[in-house]
Amino acid sequence: MENLREINCKEIFRKAYENRYTWKNEFNGYKGKCIFLVNNNIHEGEFLLGKDFKPNIKKIEDEKIVKSISSQLFEVCIHRVKREFKTVHSENNFNLLKNSESGIEMSVSGKNQGDKYRVKNDCINMVYRKIHGTIIEIFVEEFLHTGIGSLSKKYSSQQIDPDTLKANSQKLEYSDEFINIGEEDYWILNSRTIKYLNKNQEEEKQMFVFEDLSLLK
């Protein structure tokens, strides 16, 4: 174990933050086929995700299905935007909570007071953040190391009530697969499986598949 006084949390977090896989600024978007599988139902369509990150889904009539597919595409691409560490975190300080086998856990003071992160092997494997009035807690089990940054591959996500600090949503278990397309090392979501327990405590799953992917010029 390192001497706790020698742990510079801001530096450790910065390295992990900069180790996340992001797309180049000149990324113009991509298109392909989208398939959504839920409760033995299959919905197939086409999508185009432009430079503005607004997904356009075609050949699927059901608005709820369109919204589900769109939200996954948007959620994935918003995490690929490259934003400089100092732009995002210059007003934050990072304070050591504990150092364990799971990683170095730290709390944030300053602009994002109350947020927490955990870092291991230059990867952020726990996120506890207040977003739009609710707390999101994410634990990452597995990463894909692309050689130019890491991507979360297997993880869970749950919403926490900021007043009671108790879970107020079901726990979603994610499993993501990525494919490298183009000559510029663009890693794109190929499939995503989300598992959760329904009201009867039975496991359900949704699967999103993205095929025939090509970059927009």
C-alpha positions as CSV (number, residue, x, y, z in Angstrom):
1,M,0.0,0.0,0.0
2,E,1.2,3.5,-0.8
3,N,1.7,5.9,2.0
4,L,-1.8,7.6,2.2
5,R,-0.2,11.0,2.4
6,E,1.6,10.5,-0.9
7,I,-1.6,9.8,-2.8
8,N,-2.4,12.7,-5.0
9,C,-6.1,12.1,-5.7
10,K,-6.5,14.9,-8.3
11,E,-3.5,13.5,-10.3
12,I,-4.8,9.9,-10.1
13,F,-8.2,11.0,-11.2
14,R,-6.8,13.1,-14.0
15,K,-4.8,10.2,-15.4
16,A,-7.9,7.9,-15.3
17,Y,-10.1,10.7,-16.8
18,E,-7.7,11.1,-19.7
19,N,-7.4,7.4,-20.2
20,R,-11.1,7.1,-21.2
21,Y,-11.7,6.4,-24.8
22,T,-13.0,9.4,-26.7
23,W,-13.7,10.2,-30.4
24,K,-11.7,12.7,-32.3
25,N,-13.2,16.2,-32.6
26,E,-13.7,15.8,-36.3
27,F,-16.0,12.8,-35.9
28,N,-19.0,13.2,-38.2
29,G,-21.2,10.5,-36.9
30,Y,-22.2,7.1,-38.3
31,K,-25.1,5.0,-39.5
32,G,-26.3,1.4,-39.7
33,K,-29.0,-1.1,-38.8
34,C,-30.6,-1.2,-35.4
35,I,-32.3,-4.2,-33.8
36,F,-34.1,-4.1,-30.5
37,L,-35.1,-7.4,-28.8
38,V,-37.4,-7.4,-25.7
39,N,-39.8,-10.1,-24.4
40,N,-39.3,-12.2,-27.5
41,N,-40.2,-9.3,-29.8
42,I,-37.8,-8.1,-32.4
43,H,-37.9,-4.6,-33.9
44,E,-35.6,-3.8,-36.8
45,G,-34.8,-0.4,-38.4
46,E,-32.1,1.9,-39.5
47,F,-30.4,4.8,-37.8
48,L,-28.2,7.7,-38.5
49,L,-26.3,9.5,-35.8
50,G,-25.1,12.9,-37.0
51,K,-22.3,15.2,-35.8
52,D,-24.9,16.8,-33.5
53,F,-25.4,13.5,-31.7
54,K,-29.1,13.5,-32.5
55,P,-30.1,10.0,-33.5
56,N,-32.5,9.6,-36.4
57,I,-34.3,6.2,-36.3
58,K,-36.2,5.0,-39.5
59,K,-38.4,2.0,-40.3
60,I,-39.7,1.6,-36.7
61,E,-43.2,3.0,-36.0
62,D,-43.5,2.4,-32.3
63,E,-42.5,5.7,-30.6
64,K,-41.5,4.0,-27.3
65,I,-39.1,1.7,-29.2
66,V,-37.7,4.6,-31.2
67,K,-37.1,6.5,-27.9
68,S,-35.4,3.5,-26.3
69,I,-33.0,3.0,-29.2
70,S,-32.3,6.8,-29.5
71,S,-31.5,7.1,-25.8
72,Q,-28.9,4.3,-25.9
73,L,-27.2,5.9,-29.0
74,F,-27.2,9.3,-27.4
75,E,-26.0,8.0,-24.0
76,V,-23.1,6.2,-25.7
77,C,-21.9,9.0,-27.9
78,I,-22.2,11.7,-25.2
79,H,-19.5,9.8,-23.3
80,R,-17.2,9.8,-26.4
81,V,-17.0,13.6,-26.5
82,K,-13.4,14.8,-25.7
83,R,-13.5,17.5,-23.0
84,E,-10.3,18.7,-21.4
85,F,-9.8,17.8,-17.7
86,K,-9.1,21.4,-16.7
87,T,-12.3,22.6,-18.4
88,V,-14.5,20.1,-16.5
89,H,-12.7,19.7,-13.2
90,S,-10.6,22.9,-12.6
91,E,-13.0,24.0,-9.8
92,N,-13.0,20.6,-8.1
93,N,-10.7,19.1,-5.4
94,F,-10.4,15.3,-4.9
95,N,-10.0,14.0,-1.4
96,L,-9.0,10.5,-0.4
97,L,-11.7,8.4,1.3
98,K,-10.0,5.0,1.3
99,N,-7.5,2.8,-0.6
100,S,-8.5,-0.8,-1.0
101,E,-8.2,-3.8,-3.4
102,S,-11.1,-2.2,-5.3
103,G,-9.2,1.0,-5.9
104,I,-8.6,4.5,-4.5
105,E,-11.9,6.0,-3.5
106,M,-12.2,9.8,-3.4
107,S,-14.8,12.5,-2.7
108,V,-15.1,15.7,-4.6
109,S,-15.2,19.1,-3.0
110,G,-15.7,22.4,-4.8
111,K,-18.1,22.8,-7.8
112,N,-19.3,19.2,-7.8
113,Q,-19.4,18.8,-4.0
114,G,-20.6,15.4,-2.9
115,D,-19.6,13.4,-6.0
116,K,-17.4,10.4,-5.5
117,Y,-15.2,8.3,-7.7
118,R,-13.0,5.2,-7.4
119,V,-9.9,4.6,-9.6
120,K,-7.9,1.4,-10.2
121,N,-5.2,0.8,-12.8
122,D,-5.9,4.2,-14.5
123,C,-9.6,3.4,-14.9
124,I,-12.6,4.9,-13.1
125,N,-14.5,1.9,-11.8
126,M,-17.0,3.6,-9.6
127,V,-19.0,6.8,-10.2
128,Y,-21.4,8.4,-7.7
129,R,-22.7,11.7,-9.2
130,K,-25.6,14.0,-8.8
131,I,-27.2,14.6,-12.2
132,H,-30.4,16.5,-12.7
133,G,-31.5,16.2,-9.1
134,T,-30.9,12.5,-8.7
135,I,-27.8,10.5,-7.8
136,I,-26.5,8.0,-10.3
137,E,-24.2,5.2,-8.9
138,I,-22.2,3.1,-11.4
139,F,-19.9,0.2,-10.7
140,V,-17.7,-1.1,-13.6
141,E,-16.6,-4.7,-13.5
142,E,-14.9,-5.0,-16.8
143,F,-13.1,-2.6,-19.3
144,L,-12.2,-2.9,-22.9
145,H,-8.6,-1.5,-23.4
146,T,-8.5,-0.2,-27.0
147,G,-4.9,0.9,-26.9
148,I,-6.0,4.6,-27.2
149,G,-8.2,4.6,-24.1
150,S,-10.5,2.4,-22.0
151,L,-14.3,1.7,-22.4
152,S,-16.7,0.4,-19.8
153,K,-17.7,-3.1,-21.0
154,K,-19.6,-4.6,-18.0
155,Y,-21.2,-2.4,-15.4
156,S,-24.3,-1.7,-13.2
157,S,-26.2,1.6,-12.8
158,Q,-28.8,2.6,-10.2
159,Q,-30.5,5.8,-9.2
160,I,-30.3,7.0,-5.6
161,D,-32.7,9.4,-3.9
162,P,-30.6,12.4,-2.8
163,D,-32.7,13.0,0.4
164,T,-32.9,9.4,1.7
165,L,-29.8,8.1,0.0
166,K,-31.8,4.9,-0.8
167,A,-32.1,3.3,-4.2
168,N,-35.2,4.6,-6.0
169,S,-34.9,2.7,-9.3
170,Q,-34.2,-0.9,-10.3
171,K,-30.5,-1.9,-10.8
172,L,-29.6,-2.1,-14.4
173,E,-26.8,-4.5,-15.4
174,Y,-25.1,-3.6,-18.7
175,S,-23.0,-5.7,-21.0
176,D,-21.5,-3.8,-24.0
177,E,-19.7,-5.1,-27.1
178,F,-17.7,-2.7,-29.3
179,I,-16.4,-2.9,-32.9
180,N,-13.6,-1.0,-34.4
181,I,-14.6,0.6,-37.7
182,G,-12.8,2.8,-40.2
183,E,-9.1,3.4,-40.4
184,E,-9.0,6.0,-37.7
185,D,-9.6,3.6,-34.7
186,Y,-13.3,4.5,-34.1
187,W,-14.7,2.1,-31.6
188,I,-18.5,1.9,-31.9
189,L,-21.2,0.1,-29.8
190,N,-22.1,-3.1,-31.6
191,S,-24.5,-4.5,-29.0
192,R,-25.8,-3.7,-25.5
193,T,-27.7,-6.1,-23.2
194,I,-29.5,-4.6,-20.2
195,K,-30.8,-6.9,-17.5
196,Y,-33.0,-5.9,-14.6
197,L,-35.7,-7.4,-12.2
198,N,-39.3,-6.5,-13.0
199,K,-42.1,-5.8,-10.5
200,N,-42.5,-9.5,-9.9
201,Q,-38.7,-9.8,-9.2
202,E,-38.3,-11.8,-12.4
203,E,-35.2,-11.1,-14.6
204,E,-36.0,-9.4,-17.9
205,K,-33.6,-8.2,-20.5
206,Q,-33.4,-5.9,-23.4
207,M,-30.9,-6.2,-26.2
208,F,-29.8,-3.5,-28.7
209,V,-27.8,-4.6,-31.7
210,F,-26.2,-2.2,-34.2
211,E,-24.9,-3.7,-37.5
212,D,-23.6,-2.7,-40.9
213,L,-22.0,0.3,-39.3
214,S,-20.3,2.9,-41.4
215,L,-18.8,6.4,-40.7
216,L,-20.4,9.5,-42.2
217,K,-18.0,11.5,-44.3
